[in-house]
């Protein structure tokens, strides 16, 4: 196990290097730069623009800009934001904590709803199965930002007493913080829960037809024992895979959700940075997000071996 984890962590390094190169190149292929974005519609001479680019180092060759940035990233220095003139590390991690909390809340909601509906669909069948699968089909067809917009309209029109754009920091008011993240969490969780629900249903139906489950029932074991120790545990492996990938995907979905609900997380920071062409901030956010996704995959692999004794990395 230790050897596998060490190997997987070592393999993340070239992947992160590739991600950093792609993020660096793609941002510079977009029209305009931070200097032009800052000038806006104001008439500014080309000489002034070139001076501003020189001060930011944007007039240097691209390979030198990248070498300088990646060299600092290796030591933990992700650069200085063009917009705020402060270290990007100090800008990212407070926002990362907000996004992490939102992702955790949405992930717990998605897992609870997905596993519960998938299990009910597989075990009860009949009308319950049709209702769950119809609900899943509806949610699958609607993107999470549309759900978020509908939630904003619903509560804004019919429940104005419920605050929608009133994010509260956890340190200020823990209860108010959880309340302010409830609606955004639901917006993120509903779409993700569909995939978990469908995979749970398929896994449980497949395991239910296995010989060891039939033998357990033939022995007269209680239904709860068969369900927990024979059905659910053996159906967890594919569900863990999907759940891990979906939780990582929540980071991407949080960009629009945080923007809609004005939550000061990484998603909103990335949106603002792209609008301003703040290259150091964008590159750092992409690198941090990629690191989280890769680490999530390693955690999923470890969970395999813990849940299913048939899986071995030795």
Rosetta blueprint (number, residue, H / E / L):
1 X L
2 X H
3 X H
4 X H
5 X H
6 X H
7 X H
8 X H
9 X H
10 X H
11 X H
12 X H
13 X H
14 X H
15 X H
16 X H
17 X H
18 X H
19 X H
20 X H
21 X H
22 X H
23 X H
24 X H
25 X H
26 X H
27 X H
28 X H
29 X H
30 X L
31 X L
32 X L
33 X L
34 X H
35 X H
36 X H
37 X H
38 X H
39 X H
40 X L
41 X L
42 X L
43 X L
44 X L
45 X L
46 X H
47 X H
48 X H
49 X H
50 X H
51 X H
52 X H
53 X H
54 X H
55 X H
56 X H
57 X L
58 X L
59 X L
60 X L
61 X L
62 X H
63 X H
64 X H
65 X H
66 X H
67 X H
68 X H
69 X H
70 X H
71 X H
72 X H
73 X H
74 X H
75 X L
76 X L
77 X L
78 X L
79 X L
80 X E
81 X L
82 X L
83 X L
84 X L
85 X L
86 X L
87 X E
88 X H
89 X H
90 X H
91 X H
92 X H
93 X H
94 X H
95 X H
96 X H
97 X H
98 X H
99 X H
100 X H
101 X H
102 X H
103 X H
104 X H
105 X H
106 X H
107 X H
108 X H
109 X H
110 X H
111 X H
112 X H
113 X H
114 X H
115 X H
116 X H
117 X H
118 X H
119 X H
120 X H
121 X H
122 X H
123 X H
124 X H
125 X L
126 X H
127 X H
128 X H
129 X H
130 X H
131 X H
132 X H
133 X H
134 X H
135 X H
136 X H
137 X H
138 X H
139 X H
140 X H
141 X H
142 X L
143 X L
144 X H
145 X H
146 X H
147 X H
148 X H
149 X H
150 X H
151 X H
152 X H
153 X H
154 X H
155 X H
156 X H
157 X H
158 X H
159 X L
160 X L
161 X L
162 X L
163 X L
164 X L
165 X L
166 X L
167 X L
168 X L
169 X L
170 X L
171 X L
172 X L
173 X L
174 X H
175 X H
176 X H
177 X H
178 X H
179 X H
180 X H
181 X H
182 X H
183 X H
184 X H
185 X H
186 X H
187 X H
188 X H
189 X H
190 X H
191 X H
192 X H
193 X H
194 X H
195 X H
196 X H
197 X H
198 X H
199 X H
200 X H
201 X H
202 X H
203 X H
204 X H
205 X H
206 X H
207 X H
208 X H
209 X L
210 X L
211 X H
212 X H
213 X H
214 X H
215 X H
216 X H
217 X H
218 X H
219 X L
220 X L
221 X L
222 X L
223 X H
224 X H
225 X H
226 X H
227 X H
228 X H
229 X H
230 X H
231 X H
232 X H
233 X H
234 X H
235 X H
236 X H
237 X H
238 X H
239 X H
240 X H
241 X H
242 X H
243 X H
244 X H
245 X H
246 X H
247 X H
248 X H
249 X H
250 X H
251 X H
252 X H
253 X H
254 X H
255 X H
256 X H
257 X H
258 X H
259 X H
260 X H
261 X L
262 X L
263 X L
264 X L
265 X L
266 X H
267 X H
268 X H
269 X H
270 X H
271 X H
272 X H
273 X H
274 X H
275 X H
276 X H
277 X L
278 X L
279 X H
280 X H
281 X H
282 X H
283 X H
284 X H
285 X H
286 X H
287 X H
288 X H
289 X H
290 X H
291 X H
292 X H
293 X H
294 X H
295 X H
296 X H
297 X H
298 X H
299 X H
300 X H
301 X H
302 X H
303 X H
304 X H
305 X H
306 X H
307 X H
308 X L
309 X L
310 X L
311 X L
312 X L
313 X L
314 X L
